[in-house]
Amino acid sequence: MNYSYLHRLYAKRAELEAKLELYDARDCFGDEDINDGTGDELRERLSEVYDEIQQLEHSPAG
């Protein structure tokens, strides 16, 4: 398993989660200009990172 790559994915996941939290918080405060597709894009990318982490964590070491 490529632990270095996996740790980069963990960091990327944390970064995307933080951005999504900020995006969602801004939406809660009624920012009208927020509905530009950014939330969907962040969720999609986050899902891709989660899937890749799952694959790496459950693949045989080697």
Long-range contacts (C-beta under 8 A, 24 or more apart in sequence): 1-56, 1-59, 1-61, 1-62, 2-56, 5-56, 6-53, 6-56, 6-57, 9-49, 9-52, 9-53, 9-56, 10-53, 12-49, 13-46, 13-49, 13-50, 13-53, 16-42, 16-45, 16-46, 16-49, 17-46, 20-46
